[in-house]
Amino acid sequence: VQEARKEAGFDIVKQVPVHDLLPPIKDCKPHGLDVRNPAVIRSLTELRKVVNAIVRKWGKPREIHIELARDLKKNRQERADENDRMRKREAARKTAKDELIEAKIDEHEINRKAIELALLYDECNGHCPYTGEPLGSLSGILKGLNKVQIEHIIPRSLCLDDSFGNLTLASTDANREKGNRTPFEAFGHDSARYEQILERVRNFKGEYARRKLARFRLETTDGLLAEFTARQLNDTRYTSRV
């Protein structure tokens, strides 16, 4: 069987240590479990809590049944593209962390939220997309000295999307003016101002720039829940495979 697997190009299952309880996710990296998707990490962390609670009360199970989501597999090119995207995101996060260090932010304050804010700051070139005004220094934003907020391009109440692809930075006043509306709903009635907003978004940097421009231009929210569902299903497929 092993010879057949080798000929077919499948990896032989590696021997891994046996534990009394499921170890933390970070401790599984040396054994080939290198997960970077935040949603998947959260799911696995919650799964670990439940499984370990059961093991503590009832002992280890004699059998484990894992039911995978459908359409789980991707072809080789799709996997290569996804790995390439992950490497680029990792490189962008490292660059953002270096920028935070250069901005003299204490290392213990450089967490996931701070890195996300730095990425958003770099993406919009440090200017509010709604007003065009400078947002001030990155360190000033992180320390709460500048009136700047992370805001949802499409309100979360309409699309349930809290991912990076639906976030941007905005001045507090502009965010208050936009309210719980899409950019088109809030500013589309003023064609000159709306076009200026779109032009600023066209100058966004990074892999999410095109997606965010599409959201700024969106005139109807029909179909956004379906998009959210599809994204969550992809995370579910990834989680079940891991």
SVG drawing of the C-alpha trace seen along z (x, -y; Angstrom):
<svg xmlns="http://www.w3.org/2000/svg" viewBox="-31 -68 43 70">
<polyline fill="none" stroke="black" stroke-width="0.4" points="0.0,0.0 2.8,-2.4 4.5,-1.7 1.3,-2.4 0.8,-5.7 4.4,-6.8 3.8,-6.0 0.6,-8.0 2.3,-10.9 0.6,-10.8 2.5,-11.6 2.8,-8.9 1.1,-9.8 3.7,-11.0 4.0,-9.7 3.0,-12.4 3.3,-12.4 0.3,-11.1 -1.2,-13.5 -3.6,-13.1 -5.4,-16.2 -5.4,-18.1 -2.5,-20.5 -2.7,-24.2 -2.9,-24.9 0.5,-26.7 2.2,-23.5 1.0,-21.6 3.0,-23.6 6.1,-21.3 3.9,-18.4 2.7,-20.0 -0.3,-22.0 0.5,-25.6 -2.8,-27.4 -2.9,-31.2 -6.6,-31.8 -8.0,-33.6 -11.5,-32.1 -10.1,-28.6 -7.8,-29.1 -10.8,-30.3 -12.8,-27.3 -10.0,-24.9 -9.5,-26.6 -13.1,-26.2 -13.1,-22.6 -10.1,-21.9 -11.9,-23.3 -15.0,-21.1 -12.9,-17.9 -10.7,-18.4 -13.7,-19.0 -15.2,-15.7 -11.9,-13.8 -11.5,-15.1 -15.0,-13.9 -15.3,-10.7 -11.8,-9.8 -10.4,-9.4 -12.9,-8.2 -12.4,-4.8 -13.4,-6.2 -13.3,-9.6 -15.7,-10.4 -14.9,-13.5 -17.5,-14.6 -16.0,-16.8 -17.8,-19.7 -18.6,-18.9 -16.5,-20.1 -13.6,-20.2 -10.7,-19.6 -9.0,-22.2 -6.9,-21.4 -3.1,-21.9 -3.2,-25.4 -5.9,-26.6 -3.8,-25.4 -0.7,-27.1 -2.7,-30.3 -4.0,-30.2 -0.5,-29.5 0.9,-32.4 -1.8,-34.7 -1.0,-33.6 2.7,-34.3 1.9,-37.8 -0.4,-38.5 2.2,-37.2 4.8,-39.5 2.4,-42.4 1.8,-41.8 5.6,-41.6 6.0,-44.9 3.2,-46.4 4.8,-45.1 8.1,-46.7 6.3,-50.0 4.8,-49.9 8.2,-49.3 9.6,-52.2 6.7,-54.3 8.0,-53.5 5.0,-51.4 5.8,-49.2 6.3,-45.6 3.8,-44.3 1.1,-46.6 1.8,-45.2 -1.1,-42.8 -3.4,-41.6 -5.6,-44.7 -2.6,-47.0 -1.2,-45.3 -4.6,-45.4 -4.9,-49.1 -1.4,-49.6 -2.3,-47.7 -5.5,-49.8 -3.4,-53.0 -1.0,-52.0 -3.7,-50.9 -5.5,-54.3 -2.2,-56.2 -2.9,-57.7 -5.9,-59.7 -9.7,-59.4 -11.4,-58.1 -14.5,-60.1 -12.9,-63.5 -9.4,-63.2 -8.0,-64.7 -4.8,-63.3 -5.5,-60.9 -2.4,-62.0 0.4,-59.8 0.0,-56.0 1.3,-56.2 -1.2,-59.0 -4.1,-56.8 -2.9,-53.8 -2.6,-55.9 -6.1,-57.3 -4.8,-60.9 -6.3,-61.2 -10.0,-61.2 -9.9,-58.1 -12.0,-54.9 -12.0,-51.6 -15.3,-51.5 -17.2,-48.9 -17.6,-49.9 -20.8,-48.0 -22.5,-48.1 -22.0,-44.9 -25.7,-44.7 -26.3,-44.4 -23.7,-41.8 -22.4,-40.3 -18.9,-40.9 -16.2,-41.8 -13.3,-40.8 -10.4,-43.0 -12.0,-43.2 -14.9,-45.2 -12.9,-47.6 -11.3,-50.9 -10.1,-53.9 -12.1,-57.1 -12.2,-60.2 -14.6,-60.1 -16.7,-62.9 -16.9,-61.2 -17.8,-57.9 -20.6,-59.6 -21.9,-61.3 -21.9,-58.0 -23.8,-56.2 -25.3,-52.8 -25.3,-53.2 -23.3,-52.1 -21.0,-54.7 -23.5,-55.0 -26.4,-55.5 -24.6,-58.1 -22.9,-60.1 -24.3,-59.0 -26.7,-61.9 -23.7,-64.3 -22.2,-63.0 -19.1,-65.3 -18.2,-64.3 -19.0,-60.6 -16.7,-60.5 -13.9,-62.1 -14.4,-59.3 -14.2,-56.7 -11.0,-58.3 -9.3,-58.1 -10.3,-54.5 -8.9,-53.8 -5.5,-54.8 -5.8,-52.2 -2.8,-49.8 -2.7,-46.1 -4.5,-43.0 -7.9,-44.1 -8.0,-47.4 -10.1,-46.2 -12.6,-44.4 -13.0,-47.5 -13.5,-49.7 -16.4,-47.4 -17.9,-47.8 -17.6,-51.6 -19.4,-51.5 -22.1,-49.1 -25.6,-50.5 -27.5,-47.6 -26.7,-45.1 -28.6,-42.3 -26.5,-39.1 -24.1,-40.2 -25.5,-37.6 -24.9,-34.9 -21.3,-36.1 -20.9,-36.0 -22.3,-32.4 -19.9,-31.3 -17.0,-32.7 -18.0,-31.0 -18.4,-27.7 -14.9,-28.0 -13.7,-28.5 -15.7,-25.5 -14.2,-23.4 -10.7,-24.5 -11.4,-23.9 -12.8,-20.4 -9.9,-19.4 -7.3,-20.6"/>
</svg>
